[in-house]
Amino acid sequence: MTEGKVERKVIVISGGANNIGKGVALKFLNNGWQVGIIDHDKRALDNFPQKESGNAFLYVGDVSDEYAVAEFYIELKERFGRLDAIVNNAAIGQFKNFLDLSVGEWKRAIDVNLTGYFLMARFGVPLMLENPGRGAIVNISSTRALMSEPGNEAYSASKAGILGLTHALANSLGPSVRVNAICPGWILHENEQVTEQDHKQHLTGRAGVVEDIANLIEFLIDDEKSGFITGQYFVVDGGMTKKMIYI
Ligand SMILES: NC(=O)c1ccc[n+]([C@@H]2O[C@H](COP(=O)([O-])OP(=O)(O)OC[C@H]3O[C@@H](n4cnc5c(N)ncnc54)[C@H](O)[C@@H]3O)[C@@H](O)[C@H]2O)c1
């Protein structure tokens, strides 16, 4: 803390330009955090609601590009000087008939969804360890890490890989950095309309909203509330993975 100035905590969110990542970014900005976002969607970043607030650092880049990720953290450090939390969220869906899936498409899903998470941790953790010396990482996986539909191979494999990466990092980085994962089920996008039947199939009677994920992220990066939790994954899916379906 410099004299007369309270240093705000800093969180980084990959894929923070849209939907879940955007909702998480806005929650933390509204709670007084400084937020760094890396996302390749320039148009969405140009329209980001709190772009001019001074507490948001918006960087256009691809998380699978190690040079972009390294540059993002160099600029983040110049701007905010510290890093308290990383939310790995940027991902692409990859649903395609297995026998039509090209090697290039497979590799792209793994590059973005898994290598991207590795890169965000690899280049971000040194700053976290430097200032404030400890922190937390939350990796957004999916219930598709645990169960599948046909044509899910690349996405499911990448999301299951994230769970392995999570417990490996928890071992490598503890006790300074806690690392956990969230497996969301169906989380509604901005303005997404679904049927009553879509809602009612969930044991909770409704599909998920961004707040369901943002609230858990807030808990998992708060040392006072979750300081004894690391290496774990948490399923947030309205009970769908506990519902037996044979049709
Ligand atoms: N919405 C759901 O129902 C749901 C369910 C399970 C898991 N998830 C997971 O939650 C996370 C967010 O999902 P969402 O629904 O908000 O997705 P989304 O597609 O709306 O948002 C993903 C964001 O990541 C960015 N992105 C994609 N590839 C990138 C790259 N190579 N470099 C930088 N940015 C990139 C996109 O531009 C976008 O802003 C993802 O990891 C997704 O797999 C979502």
The ligand as an SDF file (V2000), in Angstrom:
LIG
                    3D

 44 48  0  0  0  0  0  0  0  0999 V2000
  -22.4600  -21.4440  -21.0550 N   0  0  0  0  0  0  0  0  0  0  0  0
  -22.4830  -22.7010  -20.6950 C   0  0  0  0  0  0  0  0  0  0  0  0
  -23.5620  -23.3230  -20.6490 O   0  0  0  0  0  0  0  0  0  0  0  0
  -21.2230  -23.4180  -20.2790 C   0  0  0  0  0  0  0  0  0  0  0  0
  -21.3350  -24.7290  -19.8200 C   0  0  0  0  0  0  0  0  0  0  0  0
  -20.1940  -25.4160  -19.4210 C   0  0  0  0  0  0  0  0  0  0  0  0
  -18.9570  -24.7820  -19.4850 C   0  0  0  0  0  0  0  0  0  0  0  0
  -18.8770  -23.5100  -19.9480 N   0  0  0  0  0  0  0  0  0  0  0  0
  -17.5330  -22.9110  -19.9950 C   0  0  0  0  0  0  0  0  0  0  0  0
  -17.5890  -21.6030  -19.4530 O   0  0  0  0  0  0  0  0  0  0  0  0
  -16.6400  -20.7630  -20.1260 C   0  0  0  0  0  0  0  0  0  0  0  0
  -17.3440  -19.5410  -20.7000 C   0  0  0  0  0  0  0  0  0  0  0  0
  -18.4040  -19.9900  -21.5120 O   0  0  0  0  0  0  0  0  0  0  0  0
  -19.4080  -18.9890  -22.2370 P   0  0  0  0  0  0  0  0  0  0  0  0
  -20.6640  -19.7320  -22.3850 O   0  0  0  0  0  0  0  0  0  0  0  0
  -19.3930  -17.6580  -21.5890 O   0  0  0  0  0  0  0  0  0  0  0  0
  -18.6850  -18.9360  -23.6740 O   0  0  0  0  0  0  0  0  0  0  0  0
  -18.6110  -17.7730  -24.7610 P   0  0  0  0  0  0  0  0  0  0  0  0
  -18.2350  -18.4320  -26.0470 O   0  0  0  0  0  0  0  0  0  0  0  0
  -19.8330  -16.9450  -24.7280 O   0  0  0  0  0  0  0  0  0  0  0  0
  -17.3920  -16.9050  -24.2330 O   0  0  0  0  0  0  0  0  0  0  0  0
  -16.0700  -17.3430  -24.3680 C   0  0  0  0  0  0  0  0  0  0  0  0
  -15.1780  -16.1390  -24.4750 C   0  0  0  0  0  0  0  0  0  0  0  0
  -13.8460  -16.5930  -24.7390 O   0  0  0  0  0  0  0  0  0  0  0  0
  -13.3170  -15.8610  -25.8200 C   0  0  0  0  0  0  0  0  0  0  0  0
  -12.3450  -16.6900  -26.5320 N   0  0  0  0  0  0  0  0  0  0  0  0
  -12.5730  -17.8430  -27.2180 C   0  0  0  0  0  0  0  0  0  0  0  0
  -11.4330  -18.2970  -27.7440 N   0  0  0  0  0  0  0  0  0  0  0  0
  -10.4560  -17.4310  -27.3790 C   0  0  0  0  0  0  0  0  0  0  0  0
   -9.0600  -17.3580  -27.6260 C   0  0  0  0  0  0  0  0  0  0  0  0
   -8.4210  -18.2790  -28.3820 N   0  0  0  0  0  0  0  0  0  0  0  0
   -8.3640  -16.3420  -27.0830 N   0  0  0  0  0  0  0  0  0  0  0  0
   -8.9890  -15.3870  -26.3400 C   0  0  0  0  0  0  0  0  0  0  0  0
  -10.3120  -15.3880  -26.0960 N   0  0  0  0  0  0  0  0  0  0  0  0
  -11.0260  -16.4000  -26.6060 C   0  0  0  0  0  0  0  0  0  0  0  0
  -14.5160  -15.4970  -26.6870 C   0  0  0  0  0  0  0  0  0  0  0  0
  -14.2560  -14.3910  -27.5340 O   0  0  0  0  0  0  0  0  0  0  0  0
  -15.5630  -15.2120  -25.6350 C   0  0  0  0  0  0  0  0  0  0  0  0
  -15.5190  -13.8630  -25.2100 O   0  0  0  0  0  0  0  0  0  0  0  0
  -15.9740  -21.6440  -21.1750 C   0  0  0  0  0  0  0  0  0  0  0  0
  -14.7960  -22.1870  -20.6370 O   0  0  0  0  0  0  0  0  0  0  0  0
  -16.9970  -22.7350  -21.4110 C   0  0  0  0  0  0  0  0  0  0  0  0
  -16.4110  -23.9240  -21.8920 O   0  0  0  0  0  0  0  0  0  0  0  0
  -19.9700  -22.8150  -20.3630 C   0  0  0  0  0  0  0  0  0  0  0  0
  1  2  1  0
  2  3  2  0
  2  4  1  0
  4  5  1  0
  4 44  2  0
  5  6  2  0
  6  7  1  0
  7  8  2  0
  8  9  1  0
  8 44  1  0
  9 10  1  0
  9 42  1  0
 10 11  1  0
 11 12  1  0
 11 40  1  0
 12 13  1  0
 13 14  1  0
 14 15  2  0
 14 16  1  0
 14 17  1  0
 17 18  1  0
 18 19  2  0
 18 20  1  0
 18 21  1  0
 21 22  1  0
 22 23  1  0
 23 24  1  0
 23 38  1  0
 24 25  1  0
 25 26  1  0
 25 36  1  0
 26 27  1  0
 26 35  1  0
 27 28  2  0
 28 29  1  0
 29 30  1  0
 29 35  2  0
 30 31  1  0
 30 32  2  0
 32 33  1  0
 33 34  2  0
 34 35  1  0
 36 37  1  0
 36 38  1  0
 38 39  1  0
 40 41  1  0
 40 42  1  0
 42 43  1  0
M  CHG  2   8   1  16  -1
M  END
$$$$
